[in-house]
């Protein structure tokens, strides 16, 4: 690697790490606004309790939350915990991308993780996965694959998306016919298709295993062991987390698993 390229990577790495919390803050606000259509570009941030317009001191990601001890500066109402969670998660997403990738792949991986974070936050709150976000990932995955692996990569990405959607569709179809009701949302199927589009079909079993194990572990840790067949569980957050972890684990789209 020449000196100018190394310096470019260093500057991009620093930029992504510094901007990570700000991305998380925007994602959190966007997830809370979805799908009401609030225009985040022109609406001023306000305390949801006392309606006070927030100033700069209230809006610095991570720093403001801890400086204000997690409460509104005026009415002392606890600040929505989702904000600090999103800011921390977005910072970790950027750090993972910086440590595992170089050049434009750092930026692509950070944006990939940001969209997954948005999906996870929306699904956790609403039990719905935004189709637009999943379709965006399904469309961009093959493009990234093509840039890294050429035509064989494009075929792998398309196969991953098809198999990802097909696996969950078959499970949902079987459950619906056996139990007579819906058991798995198609939003989860589209999200798994997005994971397949970014990593190929061979990553899908690992994603499903990690997401299922993570969701079960979270239920046990939170004491929700008295589950019934009617209990509704948002699987999207676990699936989104698993997709990004597997992405970092592979280290590139499909790693050496590209179809020849």
SVG drawing of the C-alpha trace seen along z (x, -y; Angstrom):
<svg xmlns="http://www.w3.org/2000/svg" viewBox="-56 -26 60 55">
<polyline fill="none" stroke="black" stroke-width="0.4" points="0.0,0.0 1.5,-3.4 1.8,-6.3 -1.1,-8.4 -3.5,-5.4 -2.6,-4.6 -3.1,-8.2 -6.5,-8.2 -7.5,-5.1 -6.4,-6.7 -8.4,-9.9 -11.5,-7.9 -11.2,-5.6 -11.0,-8.6 -13.9,-10.3 -16.2,-7.2 -15.4,-6.7 -16.0,-10.3 -19.2,-10.5 -20.5,-7.2 -22.4,-8.6 -24.0,-11.3 -25.2,-8.7 -26.6,-6.7 -28.4,-9.8 -30.0,-10.5 -31.0,-6.8 -32.6,-6.8 -34.7,-9.9 -35.6,-8.5 -36.7,-5.2 -38.9,-6.9 -40.5,-9.0 -41.2,-6.1 -43.7,-5.8 -45.3,-9.1 -43.6,-11.1 -42.1,-13.7 -39.6,-15.8 -36.4,-15.4 -34.6,-17.9 -36.7,-20.9 -38.3,-20.0 -36.4,-21.2 -35.6,-18.6 -37.8,-19.0 -38.2,-17.3 -41.1,-14.9 -42.4,-15.7 -42.0,-19.5 -41.7,-20.4 -38.7,-22.6 -36.6,-23.2 -33.3,-21.5 -30.0,-23.4 -26.6,-22.3 -25.6,-21.2 -28.5,-18.8 -27.7,-17.2 -24.1,-16.2 -24.2,-12.4 -23.0,-10.3 -21.6,-13.4 -24.9,-15.1 -26.6,-12.0 -23.9,-11.4 -23.4,-15.0 -27.2,-15.4 -27.3,-12.1 -29.9,-10.8 -32.5,-13.4 -34.0,-16.5 -32.1,-19.7 -35.4,-21.4 -38.0,-19.0 -35.7,-16.2 -37.7,-13.6 -35.6,-10.5 -34.3,-10.7 -35.4,-7.9 -32.9,-5.2 -33.0,-4.3 -30.9,-7.3 -27.9,-6.3 -28.2,-2.7 -28.3,-3.8 -25.3,-6.1 -23.3,-3.4 -24.3,-0.8 -23.5,-3.1 -20.1,-3.7 -19.4,0.0 -20.6,0.5 -18.1,-2.1 -15.3,-0.6 -16.0,2.9 -15.9,1.6 -12.7,-0.3 -10.9,2.7 -12.1,5.3 -12.0,3.4 -10.0,0.9 -10.9,-1.9 -14.4,-2.2 -15.4,1.1 -15.1,-0.7 -17.7,-3.2 -20.0,-0.6 -19.8,1.6 -20.7,-1.4 -23.7,-2.3 -24.7,1.3 -24.6,1.5 -26.5,-1.8 -29.4,-0.6 -29.5,2.7 -29.6,0.6 -32.5,-1.4 -34.4,1.8 -33.7,3.2 -34.9,0.2 -38.1,-0.1 -38.9,3.5 -38.3,3.5 -40.8,0.6 -43.4,1.4 -43.0,5.2 -42.6,4.1 -39.6,4.1 -39.5,1.2 -39.7,2.7 -37.8,-0.2 -34.7,0.5 -34.7,4.2 -35.1,3.5 -32.3,1.0 -30.0,3.7 -31.2,6.3 -30.4,3.9 -27.0,2.8 -25.7,6.2 -25.3,7.5 -23.6,4.2 -21.0,4.6 -20.5,8.3 -20.0,7.4 -17.4,4.7 -15.4,7.2 -15.9,10.5 -17.2,9.6 -19.9,11.6 -19.4,14.7 -20.0,12.4 -23.2,11.1 -24.5,14.6 -23.7,15.4 -25.5,12.3 -28.6,13.1 -28.6,16.7 -28.2,15.5 -31.2,13.2 -33.4,15.8 -32.4,18.5 -32.7,16.1 -36.2,15.1 -37.2,18.7 -36.1,20.3 -38.3,18.0 -41.1,18.1 -41.2,21.9 -41.2,21.8 -44.0,19.2 -46.0,21.2 -45.6,24.5 -46.5,22.8 -49.6,21.1 -50.9,24.4 -50.1,26.4 -51.3,23.9 -53.8,22.0 -52.4,18.6 -49.4,16.4 -46.2,17.2 -43.4,15.5 -43.6,12.1 -42.5,11.6 -40.4,8.6 -38.1,11.1 -37.9,13.0 -36.9,9.8 -34.3,9.0 -32.7,12.4 -32.8,12.0 -30.8,8.7 -28.3,10.7 -28.0,13.2 -27.6,10.5 -24.6,9.1 -22.9,12.4 -24.2,15.1 -26.2,18.3 -23.5,20.0 -23.7,17.4 -27.5,17.9 -27.2,20.9 -24.8,19.0 -27.1,16.0 -30.1,18.0 -28.2,19.9 -26.8,16.8 -30.0,14.8 -32.1,17.7 -29.5,18.3 -29.3,14.6 -33.0,14.1 -33.4,17.1 -30.5,15.9 -32.0,12.4 -35.4,13.8 -33.7,15.9 -31.6,13.1 -34.6,10.7 -36.6,13.3 -39.2,13.9 -39.3,17.7 -43.0,17.9 -43.6,17.9 -46.7,19.2 -47.5,20.0 -49.3,16.7 -46.3,14.6 -45.1,12.2 -41.4,11.8 -39.6,9.2 -37.1,11.3 -35.8,8.5 -33.3,7.0 -31.7,10.4 -31.6,11.0 -30.1,7.6 -27.4,8.0 -26.5,11.5 -26.2,10.3 -23.7,7.6 -21.6,9.8 -21.4,12.5 -20.5,9.8 -17.6,8.7 -16.6,12.4 -16.5,13.2 -14.4,10.0 -15.7,9.5 -18.8,10.3 -19.0,14.0 -15.3,14.3 -14.0,17.3 -17.5,18.7 -18.2,17.2 -19.9,19.5 -17.6,20.4"/>
</svg>
